[in-house]
Amino acid sequence: MANLEKYKVDHLFLLIGENPLPNYVAAKLLLNKGGFLYLVHTSGTKAQAIRLRKILDREIEDCQPSQLISLENYESDAYQIQRKILKQVERLEQGIIGMNYTGGTKAMAVHAYRAILQETQNKRQEAIFSYLDPRRLEMCIDREDGDRIAIPIRSQDIAIKLETIFELHGRQFKKDKKSEEIKPNKIPILPNLAKQLATVNQDEAKSTIWFHWLISIFCEGNGDRNQSARKPPKPNGKRGNWKSKTALEQLSFPTNDLPKEIVEEFSKHSFLDKNENLSLKQIKESGCFDNIQDFCEWLDGLWLEYHLLQKIESIASKVGIIDYGMDFNIDLAGTEQGFQFDLAFTYGYQIFAISCTTSDDRSLCKSKLFEAYLRAQQMGGSEARVALLCFAKDIEGIKAEIIDLLSDKQIKIFGREHLDSLDHEIFEWLQENDAELNQ
């Protein structure tokens, strides 16, 4: 546990910024039982303050309801900032007063600091000032002599769920069509088949056979559109959508050219008809999927996410992963589809996001990594970490191309050679993360 007990306060002022996650961490680590929280915000961060208040009042036990202090549009006005802060501090006759100025503007931090320091010195009342260092994940305590005390925050010191991180930003998981619950997926589908597909795709020759079958036989019907799972390509050149459920149920596909490991798994799940063909009707009847189009998506590449999911599931409790899941479909104003994290987990208060693709196209791989990086930064700040799992042949080359734009410490790329050892790779990623924080 971080050695923060002697720096906890009874009255904690938080300067609210665009990303309220650091404020959440400060409140969890620095407030005494029965303490009071004061969320200092501007007109531009009022929504963040309201969301934060709702979450903290729900999660922090034995504490008073959080209070909002609005600076309105005076985020750079020294007189107004000090006046608003002093008005509150003057009422506080007992207890230790603290201010964490990780969020907010520099002007807010300077003038709020001066107001609290002046008033507490006049009353000879103890005050503790702090900020969160995102680069090293340390809570820094400012001393009166101008020095500072840096206290590392480790993964076991604070736990946060992914849903809470998204809620802090006003985002919600999209409702599941079947259950109407708002949550990501944590249950691997066809884990053994996904594992076999991962093993097959580590072998270049077998991988070539697999993709030829998937594209030429399954998706395109070997040139016969009546036997294809996909409709013809769109006018813009993009792949056609999957056929209707009714049309798909009539289709079956020869498996004689597939690697035997895959055929054996199909057989174990009773997916093959009497002619050893992959029968979409039998897959529907198996109940593994809500509809046959979901199976098509799974076979077309979603299996990779489920393979990664089961790898993370196998090590989560051992390595300190707090929360995890896949297919985080998030509503985003101004867009029809919102955005999606393929897979994400929390480690302490850091968010780790992983984007997955079975493509080897360099441009697509880079774009997926960039999007995951930007979204993770929006949700988790500069403490966020991002990885790409792809089938590109030159993953070091891709990393070299983007390293000037993205921090080497914040990104990771896994390739097909890592498919069987992803659990170990993720464990090492976490160890590297912890080691970097100690440098």
N, C-alpha and C positions, 0 to 999 in steps of 0.2 A: 504494500500500500504506500502511495506517495506520502512523504513526511510533511503533510500540510496541516496537521492538527493544531499546531500553535499559531497558525496563520488564519484560522477560521474566524469569522466575524459575526456579530449579531445584526448588523445593518449593512447590507451589501448593495452598492450602487453599480449597475451594469450599463455601459454605454452600448446601445443597440445599433448594429451595422446592417449592411445588406444581407450578410450571412449570419444568422443568429446561433449557429452551432457552437462557436467559441463561448458565447454567453451562457448557453446551456451547460457546457462543461464547467465553467467558472462557478455557476450557481450550485451545481452538484458537489463540487469539491471544496468550496470556500464558505458555505453558509452553516452556521451553528444551528443545532436543533432549537426550534422556537423562534428562529430569526426572521428578519424582515428583508424582502427584496424590493428594490426600486429600479424599475426599467426606464432608463432615460432615453427618449427617442425624439426624432424630428417628425415632421409631417411625412417625409419620404420613407420613414421606417416604422410608422405606426402599425402597419399590418403585421410586420415581423414581431413587434413587441406584444401585440395582442395574442398572436399564435404562441409565442414563447410563454406568456403568462398562463395561458390555458394548460400547456403541457407541464410546466413546473408546478403549478398548483395541484395538478393531478398526481404528479410523481413524487414530490418532496413531502414527506410526512412530518408532522410536528412543527410546521412552519406557518407563519401568517400569510394570508392572501397577498400576492404580489401587487405592488402599486405602480401605476404608470405616471411618469413625469414627462410632460410634453414640452419640448423646446420650440414647437411649431416650426417656423421657417428660419429660426435664429441659430442654425448650426454653426455659424461663424461669428456670431455677435458676442463679444466678451462680456458685455454688461448683462445681457439677457441670460446667458448661460450661468453666470455666477449668481445672478439674482434668483433664478429658479432653483438652483442647487442649494444655495444658502437658506432659502425659505424652508426647505425640508430638513436640512441638517440642524438648524437652530432649534428644532423641536426635540432633538434626540439628546436627552440628558444622561442616559445610561447605556452601557454596552460599547463594544468595539465597533468602530465604523470602518468599512472597507470600500474600495472602489477598484473595479477591474475595468481597465480602459482598452481592452482588445478591440472592441467595435467602435463605431462612431467616427467622427472626423478628428483630425489632429487638434483643431481649435476646441472641439468639445472636450477632448482629453486634457489639454493644457488648462483650460479655464475651470473645468469641473475639479481638477486636481487642486488648483489654487484655492477654490472656494472651500473645499473640504479641509485642506491643510490649515488654512487660516482659522476656520471656526474651531477645529479640534485643538489647535494649539492655544487659542484663546481660552478654551474651557479645560485645557490640560486633559483632553480625552484622547485615548489611543486610536490611531488610524493606521490602516494597512493598505498599501497600494500595490496592484499587481497587474500583470498582463500575460497572455498566452503566446508563447513563441511557437509558431506553426512549423518552422523549419526543423526544430529539435524536439518538438512535443514536450516542452517544459513550461511549468508555471513559474514565472519570474516575479519575485517579491522585491520591490524597490525599497532600499534602506535610506534612512535620513541622511547618511553620509555620502549619498550618491552612488554607492555600490549596489549590487543586486545579488539576490540569492536565487539560483536556478534549481528547481526541483523537477526531476523527470516524471512524466506521467506515463505509466506503463499500461499495457492492455488490461491487466487485472484491476486497475484502479477505478475504471469507470466503464460501464456497459451501456450501449445504446442500440436499440433495434433499428433496422432499416426503415421501418414504417415511421418511426419517430423523426428520423432525419428528413424524410420526404414531407412529413407533416409540418416541420419547422419552416419549410419553404412553400407551404400552401399547396403541395401536390398530394394527390391521393391515388392509390392503386385503382385501376379500373376494375369494375365488378366482374366476377366470374359468371359466365352465362348460366352455368348449371346451378351453383350454390348461392349466387348473389352476394357472396362474401368478397371483401376487398382484401386480397392477400396475394403474394407471389406463390409460385409453385415450389414445393419442397420435396415432392415425391417423384423419384426416378421412374420413368416408364420404360418397360422392356430393358432393364439394366444389363442382362446377360447378352442380349442381342447387340446393344450399344457397345458393350465391352468387346465383343467379337469384331464388330465393325472397326473399332479403334485398332485392334490387333492387325486386322487385314490391311488397314490403311497405313500401317508403319512399314509394310513391305511394298516397295515401289511397283513390282510386277503385279501383285495381287490388287493393289490400289487402282492401277490402270484398268484391270479387268472389271473391278467394281464400278468405276465411273462410266466405263463404256456401257455396261449393262443398265445402269441407272438412267443415263441420258438417252442412249439409242433404243433400248428395249422398253424400259418402263415409261419414260416421259414421252418418247416419240413413236413407240410402237413399231420400231424397226422400219420406219417409213410408211407404215399403214396407220393413218390417223384414226381409223375405226378401232384400232387396238392400242391407242396411246392414252396415257392417263392425263396428259395435258392437251388443252386446246391448241390450235395453230398459233404461231407467234403473232404478236400485235403489230399494227402498222409501223409503230416506232421502233420495231426490232426487239422489243422486250419479250421475254417468254410468255406464252399463253397461260391463263389461269388453269387450275385443275378443272376437270369436267364435273358435271353435276353428280350428286351422290348416287342417283339412279343409274346414270351411265357408268360410273366407276364400279358399281356392284356387279356389272356384267362382265368385267374384265379379269383375265388371268394372264400370267406372264411366265414364259419358260425360264427355268433356273439352271439348266444343264451347263451353262457357261460360267456360272458363279463359283467363287471359292467354296469348297465343301464346308468350311466352318459356318458360313452364312446359311447355306442350305440346311445344315443340321439344326441350326437355331430356328429357322422357319418351321421345320418339321416338329420340333419340340413344342412349339406354340400352336400346332395344328393349323398353320397358315397355308399348307400345301394341299392341292386336290389329289385325286387318284392318279393323275398324270404327272405328279411332282411339279406342277405349276403353282406359282404364287397366286392364290385366289383372294381377290379383294372382298368377295362375298363372305368367305370364311373368316377373314380378318374382322369384318363388321360383326359377325356372329360371336366372335371371341369376347367381345365386350371390353377390349383393351383401350378402345378409343370411343369418344362420343360420336364421331362420324368418320367416315372413310377418308374424307379430305384431310383430317388431322393426321391419319397414318401417312398419307402422301407427304405431308410437311415433315413428319418425323423422319421418314426414309430419305427425304431430299436434303437433309442436313441438320435437322433439329436433334437428331440422335447424338450429335457431338456435344450439345449443351447438356443433355441428360447424362452422358458419360462423365463430363466434368462435374456435374452436380453430385453424382454418386461418389466421386473421388473426394470432393469437399466434405460430403456427409461422413465419410469414413474417418476423417481426421479432425473434424470440427471440435469435439469435446477435448481432444488430446492437446491441441495446439492453442486453444483459447479463442477460437472463432465464436463470436457472440450470436450472430444471426446470419442467415444465408438463404438464398433462394434464386430462382431463375424466372425469366419473363416478367420483369417489372414494367408493366405497361402503365405509363404515367400520363395523365391528362396534361396538356400544355395549351394554354390560351392561344388562339390564332391558328391552330393546326387541327387537322381532321383526325390524325392518328396519334398525336402526342409523340412521345419518344419512349425508347425501351432500353433497359439494361438487360443484356442477355443473361448475365449472372453477376451477382454482387454479394459481398459479405462484409460484416463489420468486425473489426479487431480493435478492442478498446473503443475509442470514438472515431477511429479512422474508417473510411469507406474504401473497400477494394472492389473495383468493377472490372469485369472481364468480358470482352467482346469476342464472339466466336464466328468462324466461317470455315467451310470446307473448300473455299475457293483458293486458288494459287495466284490470282490476279493481284499484282502489286498495288495498283491504284485503288482497288476495292479494299484491300487489306489496310492500306494507309488511311483511307477515309473512315473506315470503321474504328480504327484506333483513335483518330482525331475526334470523332464524335463522342466516343466513350470518355475520352480525356476531358473534353469540354463539359459534358454533363456531370461527370464526377466532380470536377472543380466547382461547378455550380452548387452541387449538393453538399460536398464535403470540404470545400476550400482547398488550400494548398497542401493540406495534410493527406488528401486523397491519393490513392495509388491505382494505376490502371494497367491492364494487360490485354494482349491480343493472342488468341489461340487460332492459328490459321494453318493452311497447307502450303504456304509459299515455300519455294525451294531455298531461297536465300533470305532467311529471317534476319541474319546479321546485316545484310545489305539494306533491308528495309529500316532497321533500327538506325543505321548510319545516316540514312537519308533524312530522318526526322529528328535526330538528336540535337540539332541546332535550334529546333523550335520547341521541343519538349524536354523537360529535365530527365536526365539519365536515371535519377533516383526515383522518379515517379512512374516510370513505365517499364514494362516487361513484355517480351514476345516469346510465346511458346510455339513450337512447330510440331509436325507429325511425328518426329522422333521422340517427342515427350509424351505421347498419348498414354502409354502404359504406366508412366511414372509421374503423372500429373500430381498425385497426392504428395510425393516427395518434392517435386518442383515448387509447389505452393508452400510447403513447410519451409523450404530454403528461402523462398521469397520473403516470408515473414521474419525469418532469422536475419536476412540481409537488412530488412527494414529496421529491426531493433538495433542492429550493429551500426547503421548509419546515424541513428539518433544518439549513439554514445560517442561518436567521433567529435 
